[in-house]
Amino acid sequence: MYWALENSYTYKTDFKGFKNIRKEITDEVALTMEQVTEIFNYDFVNNSRLEKVRDLFVFGCVTGMRYSNYSIVKKSDIANNFIKVRDEKNNKKVLSIPLNDYSNFILKKYDYKLPKITNQKFNDYIKEVIEKVGYTDDIKKTYKIGRDIIETISPFYERVSSHTARRSFITIMKNKKIPDKVIMSYTGHKSLEVFNQYYKPNKDEKVGFMQSVFKMNTNTTKLKKVD
């Protein structure tokens, strides 16, 4: 446009006011450890399809890997109680994630051969899983397109996808006051800015954090009414 203006192909200068549209960070959902545990313990009554999807999802919630990584973990990737895999998104990066009770249990349950499900089918099925467990409350999502603020209402389960597992892992770990550098060593993040976009404390956690800092000692503080 500047070239066209300088060469008299246009005389309009409105474009000078154009600014790059920055990516809007939306209010995506993340699960608490209590919710992950409830999903993990839910009995799907002989529905092996949903049980396998559930197990894969929980595995992602307790390892912090992307679906492209955690869905293909195999026995040869386990060494000295660590999961060691080359990142599918960036093959120059090697992830090293300690096993825990949940990830170890799930791996042994499937004899280190996790169910094979395409990402597309997984994202469809995981919504069934979350709905079945009972997370059906409507929640609001707000995002920005240009200058317009868009609000949508949808059931909680509709907002869950394979990437929710990674977001939940980071949120759970940060709420447990695990240092960012330690969590990032599991997830493979190099940028703190990108990493922090995954942290999604829910309403109850926000209330708890606020109250834990500004809690009044009612034994020493007396209420005096002002006339």
ROTIBA-372044 format. One line per 4 residues: number of its first residue (from 1); for each residue x, y, z of N, C-alpha, C, O. Coordinates in nm, 3 decimals. Last residue first. Example, Ala and Ser with C-alpha at 12.3 -4.5 7.8 and 13.67 -1.06 7.14 Angstrom:
<sites>
2 = 1.285 -0.225 0.708 1.367 -0.106 0.714 1.290 0.003 0.787 1.341 0.114 0.804; 1.319 -0.569 0.780 1.230 -0.450 0.780 1.320 -0.330 0.780 1.424 -0.332 0.846 .
</sites>
This chain:
<sites>
227 = -2.180 0.526 6.248 -2.309 0.596 6.248 -2.319 0.688 6.126 -2.420 0.756 6.108; -2.040 0.217 6.185 -2.020 0.361 6.169 -2.157 0.427 6.161 -2.240 0.389 6.079; -1.971 -0.055 6.401 -2.059 0.010 6.306 -2.034 0.160 6.304 -2.010 0.221 6.408; -1.705 -0.265 6.420 -1.761 -0.143 6.479 -1.844 -0.073 6.373 -1.793 -0.035 6.268 .
223 = -1.603 -0.587 6.481 -1.679 -0.501 6.390 -1.737 -0.383 6.466 -1.809 -0.400 6.564; -1.276 -0.678 6.570 -1.414 -0.655 6.610 -1.481 -0.557 6.516 -1.422 -0.457 6.475; -1.030 -0.918 6.549 -1.091 -0.805 6.481 -1.238 -0.794 6.520 -1.314 -0.889 6.504; -0.947 -1.148 6.666 -0.882 -1.024 6.710 -0.944 -0.899 6.648 -0.913 -0.787 6.689 .
219 = -1.098 -1.346 6.554 -1.077 -1.350 6.699 -1.018 -1.219 6.752 -1.037 -1.185 6.868; -1.096 -1.320 6.284 -1.218 -1.276 6.353 -1.202 -1.278 6.505 -1.283 -1.219 6.576; -0.870 -1.220 6.073 -0.871 -1.294 6.198 -0.988 -1.244 6.282 -0.979 -1.138 6.345; -0.944 -1.241 5.728 -0.944 -1.162 5.850 -0.948 -1.253 5.973 -1.022 -1.352 5.976 .
215 = -0.760 -1.300 5.439 -0.845 -1.360 5.542 -0.831 -1.281 5.672 -0.720 -1.257 5.720; -0.638 -1.255 5.189 -0.703 -1.146 5.262 -0.802 -1.201 5.366 -0.915 -1.152 5.377; -0.536 -1.501 5.099 -0.447 -1.386 5.115 -0.510 -1.282 5.207 -0.442 -1.226 5.294; -0.751 -1.674 5.087 -0.632 -1.717 5.159 -0.535 -1.602 5.185 -0.460 -1.605 5.282 .
211 = -0.934 -1.538 4.926 -0.963 -1.550 5.068 -0.839 -1.590 5.148 -0.822 -1.547 5.262; -0.809 -1.566 4.674 -0.836 -1.434 4.729 -0.856 -1.440 4.881 -0.801 -1.359 4.955; -0.806 -1.845 4.643 -0.681 -1.771 4.645 -0.701 -1.634 4.711 -0.619 -1.591 4.793; -1.084 -1.901 4.643 -0.996 -1.957 4.745 -0.865 -1.881 4.757 -0.818 -1.855 4.868 .
207 = -1.168 -1.769 4.411 -1.223 -1.729 4.541 -1.131 -1.777 4.653 -1.102 -1.703 4.747; -1.023 -1.917 4.222 -1.001 -1.773 4.234 -1.051 -1.721 4.369 -0.984 -1.640 4.433; -1.137 -2.169 4.260 -0.995 -2.149 4.290 -0.963 -2.001 4.307 -0.886 -1.962 4.395; -1.397 -2.123 4.171 -1.374 -2.163 4.310 -1.228 -2.141 4.352 -1.201 -2.099 4.464 .
203 = -1.351 -2.059 3.897 -1.411 -1.962 3.988 -1.382 -1.995 4.134 -1.346 -1.906 4.212; -1.023 -2.188 3.792 -1.169 -2.174 3.785 -1.219 -2.079 3.894 -1.141 -2.026 3.973; -0.731 -2.095 3.610 -0.796 -2.121 3.739 -0.947 -2.101 3.727 -0.993 -2.008 3.661; -0.554 -2.182 3.367 -0.695 -2.142 3.370 -0.758 -2.175 3.505 -0.831 -2.274 3.514 .
199 = -0.272 -2.158 3.178 -0.318 -2.156 3.316 -0.458 -2.100 3.325 -0.479 -1.983 3.293; -0.188 -2.127 2.923 -0.253 -2.253 2.955 -0.311 -2.254 3.096 -0.390 -2.342 3.130; -0.047 -1.897 2.909 -0.178 -1.895 2.845 -0.258 -2.022 2.878 -0.380 -2.024 2.863; 0.201 -1.957 3.012 0.102 -1.899 3.104 -0.037 -1.889 3.043 -0.135 -1.874 3.116 .
195 = 0.338 -2.045 2.779 0.308 -2.138 2.889 0.195 -2.085 2.977 0.104 -2.160 3.013; 0.377 -1.807 2.639 0.290 -1.911 2.583 0.245 -2.007 2.693 0.128 -2.046 2.699; 0.550 -1.680 2.823 0.427 -1.616 2.779 0.329 -1.718 2.724 0.211 -1.715 2.758; 0.768 -1.848 2.845 0.683 -1.832 2.962 0.549 -1.769 2.924 0.447 -1.801 2.984 .
191 = 0.879 -2.073 2.608 0.830 -1.937 2.627 0.736 -1.932 2.747 0.636 -2.003 2.751; 0.918 -2.342 2.609 1.036 -2.256 2.622 0.996 -2.113 2.653 1.072 -2.039 2.718; 0.765 -2.645 2.715 0.753 -2.502 2.680 0.886 -2.431 2.701 0.957 -2.457 2.798; 0.765 -2.906 2.796 0.851 -2.870 2.684 0.840 -2.726 2.641 0.899 -2.688 2.540 .
187 = 0.636 -3.010 3.015 0.556 -2.980 2.897 0.640 -2.947 2.774 0.592 -2.957 2.661; 0.846 -3.045 3.202 0.760 -3.157 3.165 0.691 -3.132 3.032 0.686 -3.220 2.946; 0.955 -2.796 3.223 1.047 -2.906 3.189 0.969 -3.032 3.152 1.020 -3.117 3.079; 0.739 -2.653 3.310 0.782 -2.633 3.172 0.880 -2.741 3.129 0.888 -2.774 3.010 .
183 = 0.740 -2.731 3.579 0.627 -2.769 3.492 0.668 -2.759 3.345 0.637 -2.848 3.265; 0.982 -2.610 3.659 0.964 -2.755 3.670 0.853 -2.802 3.577 0.869 -2.900 3.505; 0.932 -2.341 3.614 1.043 -2.406 3.543 1.031 -2.558 3.547 1.067 -2.627 3.451; 0.721 -2.284 3.792 0.699 -2.283 3.647 0.808 -2.358 3.572 0.779 -2.431 3.477 .
179 = 0.690 -2.493 4.084 0.757 -2.386 4.009 0.737 -2.399 3.858 0.735 -2.509 3.804; 0.372 -2.567 4.217 0.492 -2.624 4.154 0.558 -2.515 4.071 0.488 -2.448 3.994; 0.137 -2.498 4.344 0.256 -2.415 4.368 0.385 -2.480 4.319 0.494 -2.452 4.370; -0.088 -2.615 4.269 -0.016 -2.684 4.376 0.118 -2.616 4.406 0.201 -2.667 4.481 .
175 = -0.156 -2.463 4.055 -0.235 -2.446 4.176 -0.173 -2.517 4.297 -0.202 -2.482 4.412; 0.023 -2.571 3.870 0.044 -2.433 3.917 -0.036 -2.408 4.045 0.013 -2.338 4.134; -0.095 -2.825 3.832 0.041 -2.813 3.885 0.066 -2.674 3.941 0.125 -2.660 4.049; -0.346 -2.756 3.722 -0.337 -2.834 3.846 -0.201 -2.816 3.911 -0.191 -2.795 4.032 .
171 = -0.263 -2.623 3.487 -0.341 -2.553 3.588 -0.333 -2.624 3.723 -0.316 -2.560 3.827; -0.131 -2.829 3.347 -0.059 -2.708 3.385 -0.131 -2.633 3.497 -0.068 -2.584 3.590; -0.345 -3.015 3.317 -0.219 -3.052 3.383 -0.146 -2.928 3.434 -0.104 -2.924 3.549; -0.529 -2.867 3.166 -0.563 -2.908 3.301 -0.437 -2.944 3.380 -0.424 -2.907 3.497 .
167 = -0.396 -2.841 2.923 -0.432 -2.720 2.997 -0.461 -2.754 3.143 -0.424 -2.679 3.233; -0.388 -3.111 2.850 -0.262 -3.038 2.869 -0.287 -2.911 2.953 -0.210 -2.879 3.043; -0.667 -3.160 2.826 -0.583 -3.239 2.917 -0.454 -3.165 2.950 -0.415 -3.158 3.066; -0.760 -2.999 2.627 -0.800 -2.968 2.764 -0.713 -3.042 2.864 -0.688 -2.993 2.974 .
163 = -0.693 -3.114 2.390 -0.600 -3.014 2.444 -0.636 -2.971 2.585 -0.553 -2.913 2.655; -0.909 -3.275 2.331 -0.783 -3.339 2.367 -0.688 -3.239 2.432 -0.610 -3.276 2.521; -1.177 -3.090 2.491 -1.112 -3.152 2.376 -0.984 -3.218 2.423 -0.953 -3.217 2.543; -1.475 -2.937 2.603 -1.361 -3.024 2.633 -1.310 -3.089 2.506 -1.387 -3.137 2.423 .
159 = -1.705 -2.803 2.557 -1.582 -2.723 2.556 -1.456 -2.808 2.578 -1.345 -2.756 2.572; -1.914 -2.972 2.596 -1.886 -2.931 2.459 -1.754 -2.855 2.447 -1.698 -2.844 2.338; -1.933 -2.993 2.872 -1.872 -3.103 2.799 -1.839 -3.068 2.654 -1.747 -3.125 2.595; -2.069 -2.754 2.944 -1.928 -2.773 2.978 -1.863 -2.880 2.891 -1.752 -2.861 2.841 .
155 = -2.283 -2.622 2.686 -2.258 -2.711 2.799 -2.107 -2.732 2.820 -2.029 -2.726 2.725; -2.264 -2.267 2.606 -2.265 -2.408 2.567 -2.240 -2.494 2.690 -2.183 -2.447 2.788; -2.295 -1.949 2.473 -2.329 -2.035 2.586 -2.334 -2.180 2.536 -2.400 -2.210 2.437; -2.084 -1.679 2.373 -2.160 -1.800 2.341 -2.184 -1.879 2.470 -2.104 -1.875 2.563 .
151 = -2.015 -1.354 2.267 -2.043 -1.442 2.379 -2.126 -1.561 2.333 -2.225 -1.545 2.263; -1.785 -1.131 2.131 -1.879 -1.239 2.104 -1.894 -1.325 2.229 -1.794 -1.363 2.291; -1.726 -0.804 2.059 -1.717 -0.901 2.166 -1.826 -1.006 2.145 -1.945 -0.974 2.143; -1.560 -0.652 1.786 -1.682 -0.712 1.839 -1.650 -0.812 1.949 -1.560 -0.895 1.936 .
147 = -1.343 -0.563 1.656 -1.389 -0.481 1.769 -1.511 -0.541 1.839 -1.560 -0.487 1.938; -1.217 -0.872 1.583 -1.207 -0.730 1.549 -1.241 -0.647 1.671 -1.178 -0.659 1.776; -1.362 -1.066 1.809 -1.334 -1.067 1.665 -1.334 -0.923 1.618 -1.440 -0.860 1.613; -1.308 -1.217 2.119 -1.313 -1.093 2.043 -1.279 -1.119 1.898 -1.180 -1.185 1.867 .
143 = -1.509 -1.409 2.351 -1.391 -1.385 2.269 -1.415 -1.265 2.180 -1.527 -1.217 2.167; -1.634 -1.606 2.610 -1.625 -1.471 2.554 -1.498 -1.459 2.472 -1.390 -1.496 2.519; -1.862 -1.849 2.707 -1.731 -1.825 2.646 -1.734 -1.688 2.581 -1.826 -1.656 2.505; -2.032 -1.982 2.987 -2.018 -1.877 2.887 -1.875 -1.869 2.837 -1.780 -1.880 2.914 .
139 = -2.195 -2.298 3.035 -2.093 -2.199 3.069 -2.077 -2.102 2.953 -2.104 -2.134 2.837; -2.428 -2.525 3.172 -2.396 -2.428 3.068 -2.291 -2.329 3.119 -2.298 -2.283 3.233; -2.342 -2.850 3.294 -2.382 -2.712 3.320 -2.341 -2.621 3.205 -2.234 -2.638 3.147; -2.258 -3.109 3.272 -2.350 -3.060 3.169 -2.393 -2.915 3.191 -2.474 -2.863 3.113 .
135 = -2.092 -3.350 3.366 -2.054 -3.209 3.355 -2.133 -3.144 3.240 -2.083 -3.127 3.129; -2.134 -3.625 3.391 -2.230 -3.533 3.448 -2.194 -3.386 3.443 -2.259 -3.305 3.509; -2.027 -3.837 3.260 -1.986 -3.819 3.399 -2.076 -3.717 3.468 -2.092 -3.721 3.590; -2.132 -3.791 3.007 -2.176 -3.909 3.081 -2.143 -3.895 3.229 -2.222 -3.936 3.314 .
131 = -1.986 -3.567 2.926 -2.132 -3.556 2.945 -2.183 -3.670 3.031 -2.267 -3.650 3.119; -1.734 -3.681 2.906 -1.755 -3.574 3.004 -1.904 -3.554 3.031 -1.944 -3.528 3.144; -1.781 -3.868 2.696 -1.729 -3.909 2.827 -1.765 -3.807 2.934 -1.820 -3.841 3.038; -1.859 -3.707 2.483 -1.951 -3.808 2.536 -1.911 -3.850 2.677 -1.995 -3.865 2.765 .
127 = -1.620 -3.573 2.450 -1.738 -3.496 2.488 -1.846 -3.589 2.544 -1.916 -3.554 2.639; -1.460 -3.772 2.357 -1.432 -3.720 2.492 -1.548 -3.634 2.540 -1.572 -3.625 2.661; -1.549 -3.821 2.095 -1.581 -3.915 2.201 -1.560 -3.858 2.341 -1.634 -3.892 2.433; -1.445 -3.603 1.947 -1.589 -3.632 1.949 -1.626 -3.716 2.071 -1.722 -3.686 2.142 .
123 = -1.175 -3.627 1.993 -1.242 -3.501 2.031 -1.394 -3.514 2.030 -1.463 -3.444 2.103; -1.130 -3.880 1.881 -1.110 -3.858 2.024 -1.185 -3.733 2.069 -1.251 -3.735 2.173; -1.169 -3.832 1.612 -1.264 -3.918 1.683 -1.253 -3.897 1.833 -1.353 -3.897 1.904; -0.942 -3.663 1.573 -1.077 -3.618 1.541 -1.182 -3.700 1.615 -1.274 -3.643 1.674 .
119 = -0.724 -3.822 1.644 -0.752 -3.701 1.721 -0.895 -3.653 1.697 -0.962 -3.608 1.790; -0.792 -4.174 1.647 -0.754 -4.051 1.578 -0.794 -3.931 1.662 -0.887 -3.938 1.742; -0.659 -4.406 1.874 -0.778 -4.332 1.833 -0.733 -4.206 1.761 -0.643 -4.137 1.809; -0.547 -4.685 2.026 -0.520 -4.601 1.910 -0.650 -4.537 1.861 -0.741 -4.606 1.814 .
115 = -0.463 -4.733 2.372 -0.560 -4.741 2.261 -0.526 -4.642 2.149 -0.482 -4.530 2.174; -0.123 -4.830 2.453 -0.239 -4.743 2.470 -0.332 -4.751 2.349 -0.287 -4.774 2.237; 0.038 -5.062 2.576 -0.009 -5.042 2.439 -0.138 -4.961 2.445 -0.248 -5.016 2.443; 0.111 -5.138 2.828 0.196 -5.039 2.760 0.162 -5.023 2.612 0.244 -4.977 2.533 .
111 = -0.109 -5.284 2.914 0.017 -5.353 2.887 0.108 -5.267 2.799 0.174 -5.317 2.708; -0.311 -5.131 3.002 -0.311 -5.165 2.859 -0.182 -5.234 2.816 -0.150 -5.241 2.697; -0.241 -5.106 3.269 -0.375 -5.156 3.235 -0.381 -5.203 3.090 -0.447 -5.302 3.059; 0.005 -4.980 3.259 0.001 -5.122 3.294 -0.134 -5.184 3.257 -0.140 -5.300 3.218 .
107 = -0.083 -4.720 3.193 0.010 -4.792 3.105 0.005 -4.943 3.132 0.002 -5.023 3.039; -0.239 -4.660 3.418 -0.300 -4.668 3.284 -0.210 -4.744 3.187 -0.259 -4.824 3.108; -0.048 -4.662 3.626 -0.164 -4.751 3.630 -0.222 -4.770 3.490 -0.250 -4.883 3.449; 0.124 -4.455 3.547 0.176 -4.591 3.561 0.061 -4.692 3.556 0.072 -4.796 3.491 .
103 = -0.045 -4.234 3.564 0.012 -4.271 3.433 0.065 -4.414 3.435 0.052 -4.486 3.336; -0.105 -4.245 3.845 -0.209 -4.253 3.742 -0.152 -4.299 3.608 -0.205 -4.392 3.547; 0.141 -4.225 3.982 0.051 -4.337 4.008 -0.052 -4.355 3.896 -0.081 -4.468 3.857; 0.381 -4.123 3.729 0.315 -4.108 3.858 0.215 -4.223 3.874 0.207 -4.308 3.786 .
99 = 0.697 -4.076 3.564 0.572 -4.149 3.582 0.513 -4.114 3.719 0.585 -4.080 3.812; 0.838 -3.770 3.442 0.834 -3.878 3.542 0.697 -3.946 3.544 0.595 -3.880 3.527; 0.937 -3.704 3.118 0.829 -3.683 3.214 0.825 -3.799 3.314 0.810 -3.914 3.273; 1.093 -3.543 2.877 1.126 -3.639 2.982 1.033 -3.614 3.099 1.048 -3.516 3.171 .
95 = 1.115 -3.485 2.528 1.042 -3.468 2.653 1.080 -3.579 2.750 1.097 -3.694 2.711; 1.323 -3.322 2.307 1.297 -3.450 2.373 1.230 -3.424 2.507 1.283 -3.349 2.589; 1.310 -3.148 2.005 1.286 -3.142 2.148 1.254 -3.282 2.202 1.168 -3.352 2.147; 1.311 -3.163 1.741 1.441 -3.131 1.803 1.432 -3.136 1.955 1.533 -3.128 2.025 .
91 = 1.055 -3.198 1.654 1.136 -3.318 1.674 1.278 -3.291 1.723 1.356 -3.384 1.743; 0.780 -3.066 1.753 0.915 -3.016 1.734 1.012 -3.129 1.761 1.048 -3.155 1.876; 0.560 -3.233 1.758 0.547 -3.100 1.699 0.683 -3.040 1.667 0.699 -2.971 1.567; 0.642 -3.463 1.888 0.590 -3.476 1.751 0.582 -3.340 1.682 0.595 -3.332 1.560 .
87 = 0.932 -3.492 2.079 0.810 -3.413 2.057 0.768 -3.423 1.911 0.847 -3.394 1.821; 1.034 -3.808 2.177 1.066 -3.691 2.096 0.936 -3.621 2.059 0.841 -3.685 2.014; 1.015 -3.921 2.517 0.971 -3.922 2.378 1.020 -3.797 2.307 1.043 -3.693 2.369; 1.007 -4.095 2.803 1.101 -4.017 2.722 1.062 -4.031 2.575 1.075 -4.138 2.516 .
83 = 0.890 -4.119 3.119 0.845 -4.128 2.980 0.938 -4.038 2.899 0.946 -3.918 2.924; 1.061 -4.289 3.381 1.038 -4.168 3.304 0.978 -4.205 3.169 1.012 -4.309 3.112; 1.153 -4.514 3.515 1.033 -4.445 3.565 1.011 -4.307 3.502 0.949 -4.219 3.562; 1.361 -4.602 3.345 1.390 -4.551 3.479 1.278 -4.465 3.535 1.301 -4.360 3.595 .
79 = 1.168 -4.552 3.060 1.302 -4.587 3.110 1.324 -4.520 3.245 1.308 -4.399 3.259; 0.951 -4.593 2.795 0.962 -4.588 2.940 1.100 -4.635 2.983 1.144 -4.745 2.947; 0.929 -4.639 2.529 0.946 -4.498 2.568 0.964 -4.483 2.719 0.989 -4.372 2.767; 0.869 -4.901 2.497 1.009 -4.863 2.470 1.036 -4.717 2.506 1.152 -4.675 2.514 .
75 = 0.592 -4.901 2.537 0.681 -4.951 2.642 0.825 -4.908 2.621 0.896 -4.882 2.719; 0.459 -4.583 2.415 0.470 -4.729 2.417 0.578 -4.771 2.517 0.646 -4.687 2.574; 0.243 -4.320 2.321 0.344 -4.370 2.415 0.341 -4.523 2.417 0.235 -4.584 2.420; 0.058 -4.195 2.166 0.141 -4.296 2.100 0.253 -4.348 2.191 0.346 -4.412 2.143 .
71 = -0.074 -3.996 2.297 -0.156 -4.103 2.239 -0.073 -4.214 2.176 -0.127 -4.317 2.136; 0.104 -3.801 2.372 0.061 -3.897 2.474 -0.022 -4.012 2.418 -0.038 -4.114 2.484; 0.154 -3.661 2.124 0.261 -3.731 2.198 0.205 -3.838 2.291 0.251 -3.952 2.290; -0.082 -3.560 2.037 0.004 -3.623 1.937 0.119 -3.699 2.003 0.174 -3.792 1.943 .
67 = -0.176 -3.432 2.266 -0.236 -3.558 2.225 -0.147 -3.633 2.127 -0.136 -3.756 2.132; 0.099 -3.313 2.469 -0.001 -3.296 2.364 -0.056 -3.433 2.325 0.008 -3.535 2.347; 0.136 -3.383 2.824 0.178 -3.388 2.684 0.064 -3.352 2.590 -0.053 -3.360 2.627; 0.074 -3.403 3.091 0.093 -3.270 3.033 0.135 -3.268 2.888 0.166 -3.161 2.835 .
63 = 0.014 -3.615 3.256 0.148 -3.610 3.197 0.178 -3.474 3.134 0.294 -3.434 3.124; -0.244 -3.612 3.338 -0.143 -3.636 3.442 0.000 -3.641 3.387 0.095 -3.666 3.461; -0.399 -3.568 3.113 -0.414 -3.476 3.227 -0.302 -3.492 3.329 -0.270 -3.397 3.400; -0.337 -3.790 2.955 -0.291 -3.657 2.914 -0.296 -3.557 3.028 -0.209 -3.471 3.039 .
59 = -0.468 -3.983 3.105 -0.324 -3.995 3.085 -0.264 -3.861 3.041 -0.156 -3.823 3.085; -0.728 -3.897 3.070 -0.667 -3.885 3.203 -0.516 -3.896 3.192 -0.443 -3.826 3.263; -0.752 -3.970 2.797 -0.767 -3.831 2.840 -0.702 -3.809 2.976 -0.628 -3.712 2.994; -0.724 -4.247 2.803 -0.629 -4.167 2.727 -0.632 -4.021 2.773 -0.528 -3.957 2.786 .
55 = -0.948 -4.311 2.959 -0.814 -4.343 3.007 -0.707 -4.262 2.934 -0.612 -4.214 2.995; -1.160 -4.223 2.793 -1.140 -4.166 2.926 -0.998 -4.188 2.975 -0.935 -4.096 3.027; -1.127 -4.398 2.578 -1.112 -4.254 2.557 -1.085 -4.184 2.689 -0.998 -4.097 2.698; -1.184 -4.639 2.708 -1.052 -4.618 2.648 -1.025 -4.470 2.624 -0.914 -4.421 2.647 .
51 = -1.450 -4.594 2.782 -1.349 -4.622 2.886 -1.208 -4.597 2.831 -1.124 -4.540 2.901; -1.581 -4.573 2.541 -1.568 -4.454 2.625 -1.464 -4.473 2.734 -1.398 -4.378 2.774; -1.545 -4.844 2.457 -1.505 -4.731 2.373 -1.484 -4.607 2.458 -1.380 -4.541 2.447; -1.656 -5.010 2.649 -1.510 -5.007 2.636 -1.462 -4.889 2.552 -1.351 -4.840 2.572 .
47 = -1.887 -5.014 2.857 -1.869 -4.934 2.735 -1.719 -4.913 2.716 -1.662 -4.814 2.761; -1.937 -5.143 3.099 -1.907 -5.224 2.981 -1.901 -5.145 2.850 -1.909 -5.205 2.742; -1.976 -4.897 3.265 -2.067 -5.012 3.251 -2.050 -5.082 3.117 -2.139 -5.080 3.032; -1.806 -4.696 3.335 -1.878 -4.682 3.208 -1.962 -4.805 3.171 -2.012 -4.815 3.059 .
43 = -1.755 -4.543 3.632 -1.777 -4.676 3.574 -1.863 -4.663 3.449 -1.979 -4.622 3.456; -1.502 -4.310 3.718 -1.638 -4.334 3.669 -1.648 -4.471 3.602 -1.561 -4.509 3.525; -1.247 -4.242 3.793 -1.315 -4.345 3.872 -1.455 -4.379 3.821 -1.519 -4.470 3.874; -1.180 -4.035 3.621 -1.098 -4.157 3.622 -1.172 -4.272 3.690 -1.159 -4.387 3.649 .
39 = -1.360 -3.837 3.695 -1.368 -3.894 3.559 -1.294 -4.028 3.555 -1.341 -4.124 3.493; -1.261 -3.785 3.952 -1.399 -3.832 3.934 -1.417 -3.897 3.797 -1.481 -4.002 3.786; -1.004 -3.693 3.890 -1.020 -3.816 3.970 -1.161 -3.873 3.954 -1.178 -3.994 3.943; -1.068 -3.458 3.755 -0.993 -3.564 3.686 -1.011 -3.697 3.758 -1.030 -3.801 3.695 .
35 = -1.189 -3.319 3.967 -1.268 -3.357 3.848 -1.199 -3.468 3.770 -1.265 -3.562 3.724; -0.971 -3.286 4.136 -1.090 -3.357 4.186 -1.177 -3.403 4.069 -1.233 -3.513 4.072; -0.804 -3.131 3.983 -0.762 -3.269 4.011 -0.880 -3.350 4.062 -0.889 -3.470 4.036; -1.006 -2.951 3.740 -0.934 -2.962 3.866 -0.892 -3.108 3.886 -0.938 -3.196 3.814 .
31 = -0.968 -2.862 3.393 -1.025 -2.943 3.500 -0.940 -2.935 3.626 -0.819 -2.915 3.620; -1.039 -2.570 3.206 -0.940 -2.663 3.257 -1.005 -2.737 3.374 -1.087 -2.681 3.445; -1.158 -2.393 2.914 -1.177 -2.462 3.041 -1.056 -2.549 3.075 -0.982 -2.594 2.988; -1.083 -2.059 2.793 -1.098 -2.203 2.776 -1.102 -2.272 2.912 -1.057 -2.217 3.012 .
27 = -1.137 -1.771 2.720 -1.152 -1.834 2.851 -1.182 -1.982 2.835 -1.294 -2.026 2.861; -0.877 -1.665 2.489 -1.015 -1.693 2.528 -1.018 -1.769 2.661 -0.917 -1.822 2.707; -0.681 -1.410 2.386 -0.677 -1.527 2.472 -0.818 -1.553 2.525 -0.873 -1.471 2.598; -0.653 -1.305 2.054 -0.726 -1.290 2.179 -0.718 -1.420 2.259 -0.745 -1.527 2.205 .
23 = -0.379 -1.186 1.878 -0.459 -1.302 1.912 -0.523 -1.283 2.049 -0.456 -1.250 2.147; -0.407 -0.860 1.740 -0.341 -0.955 1.827 -0.435 -1.069 1.862 -0.557 -1.050 1.873; -0.400 -0.729 1.429 -0.492 -0.781 1.529 -0.419 -0.887 1.611 -0.376 -0.990 1.559; -0.208 -0.447 1.347 -0.218 -0.592 1.348 -0.312 -0.636 1.460 -0.304 -0.587 1.573 .
19 = -0.385 -0.162 1.237 -0.296 -0.224 1.335 -0.316 -0.375 1.329 -0.428 -0.424 1.309; -0.422 0.112 1.017 -0.439 -0.031 1.041 -0.338 -0.080 1.142 -0.220 -0.046 1.136; -0.382 0.368 0.942 -0.438 0.347 1.076 -0.458 0.201 1.111 -0.504 0.168 1.220; -0.306 0.356 0.685 -0.203 0.388 0.784 -0.252 0.367 0.927 -0.172 0.351 1.020 .
15 = -0.526 0.321 0.525 -0.455 0.201 0.567 -0.350 0.229 0.673 -0.308 0.137 0.745; -0.608 0.571 0.443 -0.677 0.508 0.557 -0.598 0.389 0.613 -0.604 0.360 0.733; -0.523 0.716 0.234 -0.423 0.687 0.339 -0.485 0.620 0.460 -0.423 0.612 0.567; -0.553 0.732 -0.114 -0.617 0.705 0.014 -0.512 0.663 0.116 -0.422 0.584 0.086 .
11 = -0.454 0.748 -0.358 -0.436 0.869 -0.277 -0.502 0.852 -0.139 -0.505 0.944 -0.058; -0.269 0.530 -0.571 -0.379 0.556 -0.479 -0.348 0.684 -0.402 -0.233 0.721 -0.383; -0.061 0.544 -0.737 -0.167 0.452 -0.776 -0.289 0.466 -0.684 -0.398 0.419 -0.716; 0.166 0.699 -0.684 0.043 0.765 -0.729 -0.063 0.669 -0.783 -0.145 0.708 -0.866 .
7 = 0.374 0.580 -0.560 0.375 0.579 -0.706 0.244 0.628 -0.766 0.214 0.603 -0.882; 0.316 0.595 -0.292 0.434 0.666 -0.339 0.438 0.677 -0.491 0.497 0.770 -0.546; 0.093 0.423 -0.283 0.078 0.565 -0.250 0.194 0.647 -0.306 0.174 0.754 -0.362; 0.209 0.177 -0.348 0.103 0.233 -0.434 0.085 0.382 -0.409 0.063 0.458 -0.503 .
3 = 0.380 0.148 -0.130 0.437 0.156 -0.265 0.336 0.220 -0.359 0.371 0.305 -0.441; 0.195 0.123 0.076 0.286 0.239 0.076 0.349 0.258 -0.062 0.368 0.371 -0.107; 0.081 -0.120 0.000 0.000 0.000 0.000 0.086 0.127 0.000 0.053 0.225 -0.067 .
</sites>
